[in-house]
Amino acid sequence: MSIPLHPRAEAHGKVIVLGEHAVVYGYPAVAAGLPQGIVLEASPRPDPRLPITLTIPAWDLDLELHPGSDHPVARACLEVLAHCDGPVTGWAIRGSSALPSRAGLGSSAALTVALARLVYGPGAGVDDVVAASLAGERVFHGEPSGLDSRVAAQGGVLRYVRGEPPRQIRPGAPLPLCIIPSGIPRSTADQVARCRSRLEHLPSVVRPVLIAVGQAVESGIHAIEHGDLDTLGILFDVAHGLLGALDVSSPALDRMAADARAAGARGAKLTGAGCGGCLLALAGDAPDRLTAAFPSLRPLFVEVAAS
Ligand code: PMV
């Protein structure tokens, strides 16, 4: 008999609205949970000594969680299970998700949060779930800010500072977010290293850029709370420029941002680690025109409700 798992668990995806990269250095970020996260279902294998399997067809994942595995997702999942004193054998775990993986929409945090919940059960506290998720997230990059895990576990719109309790943000008007996948995969660890290398090379120039990203977050939160979408759109454009200065944008993302603005977006920026992943645009009065400008990229339109 292996250690039991609960039959079903869920977690949110996430989109970073403002503050990526600077959040690694202790500046604030604001992120929104996406309902299209992940659902995991666990069923016992016929022989409890068989390895745990993880199958997520939407992400082309079909893995056995062997202790010697060098697959990063297997290693991350084993870290989470070890952190939670979960089983090491005997379960088949199947996942379904509407999120693309490796696109900066929090797929790995959603997976590790939901996995921790399979062990801990539906009554688990958010802090415990986040701690377990972070054990897995460290496999993907050594110094995660913790933002992804927090939003995956909690949902909503959150102001997050590393090491502090997050604050729930209440939008004064619905936020019309258009998430446009570039289709270009990227590595969060590489992108965090690019930003760090620029900071170490030119600290007196780059530190103020990080501070400006943090200021854009505080102004953005004020704009979100007051339903001031025009100001928020300008802050998206400013943040995209600052992220370019941190060396984490790319010509493809810069072109997409310009195309989104030309198609009526109030503002557009990269979201997440950058150099691939997704563009985040704040839709204007005609969101259909914006989504129609990227027909082959299958944009995802999410309206975050006012509260
Ligand atoms: O993995 P992504 O694309 O969601 O990016 C993570 C955001 C960073 O700020 C770049 C890193 C972090 O740990 O917060």
Boltz pocket constraint, residues with backbone or C-beta under 6 A from the ligand:
constraints:
  - pocket:
      binder: B
      contacts: [[A, 16], [A, 19], [A, 20], [A, 21], [A, 22], [A, 23], [A, 24], [A, 103], [A, 104], [A, 105], [A, 106], [A, 143], [A, 144], [A, 145], [A, 146], [A, 147], [A, 148], [A, 188], [A, 191], [A, 192], [A, 271], [A, 272], [A, 273], [A, 274], [A, 277]]
      max_distance: 6.0
